[in-house]
Amino acid sequence: MLVEPDYRGHRIQVHAELTGGRWDAVVRILRVLSDDKRYVGRVTCRKVTAELAEHHGAIWGRRWVDANPGQGSGVEM
């Protein structure tokens, strides 16, 4: 599990899951100091190792936060 505790006011948690012999990432984004729902997304990246999948999931999570400024994480997927 990879955790970024504070990226622009959000906590990003990423863990890899094995799917069909390759690794995908599950990303949870939670606004720090807020009771908003967390955003949960699955990044289909089909990487060879869990570490690579988590790294790409963290990049995706940062991009989501950057693309949704001030929106918080009020979407449950």
C-alpha positions as CSV (number, residue, x, y, z in Angstrom):
1,M,0.0,0.0,0.0
2,L,1.2,3.4,-0.9
3,V,0.0,6.5,1.1
4,E,0.5,10.1,0.3
5,P,-0.8,11.8,3.5
6,D,-1.2,15.3,2.3
7,Y,-1.4,16.3,-1.4
8,R,-3.1,19.6,-1.7
9,G,-5.3,18.9,1.2
10,H,-6.1,15.3,0.2
11,R,-4.9,12.0,1.4
12,I,-4.3,9.5,-1.4
13,Q,-4.2,5.8,-0.6
14,V,-3.3,3.3,-3.3
15,H,-3.1,-0.5,-3.2
16,A,-2.5,-3.0,-6.0
17,E,-4.8,-5.9,-6.8
18,L,-3.9,-8.8,-9.0
19,T,-6.3,-9.2,-12.0
20,G,-5.8,-11.8,-14.6
21,G,-2.0,-12.2,-13.9
22,R,-1.3,-8.4,-14.0
23,W,-1.6,-5.7,-11.4
24,D,-4.2,-2.9,-11.3
25,A,-4.4,-0.1,-8.7
26,V,-7.3,0.9,-6.4
27,V,-7.1,4.6,-5.5
28,R,-8.9,6.2,-2.5
29,I,-8.9,10.0,-2.2
30,L,-10.1,11.6,1.0
31,R,-10.1,15.3,1.8
32,V,-8.1,16.0,4.9
33,L,-10.0,17.5,7.9
34,S,-13.4,16.9,6.2
35,D,-16.3,14.5,6.6
36,D,-16.8,14.3,2.8
37,K,-17.2,10.9,1.3
38,R,-14.0,9.5,-0.2
39,Y,-13.5,9.0,-3.9
40,V,-12.7,5.5,-4.9
41,G,-11.5,4.6,-8.4
42,R,-9.9,1.7,-10.1
43,V,-7.0,2.3,-12.4
44,T,-6.6,-0.4,-15.0
45,C,-2.9,-0.3,-15.7
46,R,-2.0,-4.0,-16.1
47,K,1.5,-3.6,-14.7
48,V,4.0,-6.4,-14.1
49,T,4.6,-5.6,-10.5
50,A,2.4,-4.3,-7.6
51,E,4.9,-1.5,-7.0
52,L,4.5,-0.2,-10.6
53,A,0.7,-0.3,-10.4
54,E,0.7,1.6,-7.1
55,H,3.1,4.2,-8.5
56,H,0.8,4.8,-11.5
57,G,-2.3,4.8,-9.3
58,A,-0.7,7.6,-7.2
59,I,0.0,9.6,-10.3
60,W,-3.6,9.2,-11.4
61,G,-4.8,10.2,-7.9
62,R,-2.7,13.4,-8.0
63,R,-4.1,14.2,-11.4
64,W,-7.7,13.7,-10.1
65,V,-7.0,16.1,-7.3
66,D,-5.5,18.7,-9.7
67,A,-8.4,18.4,-12.1
68,N,-11.1,18.8,-9.3
69,P,-9.9,21.8,-7.3
70,G,-12.1,22.6,-4.3
71,Q,-14.6,19.9,-5.3
72,G,-13.5,17.7,-2.4
73,S,-14.1,14.0,-2.8
74,G,-17.9,13.8,-2.8
75,V,-18.2,11.1,-5.4
76,E,-18.4,7.5,-4.6
77,M,-17.6,5.1,-7.4
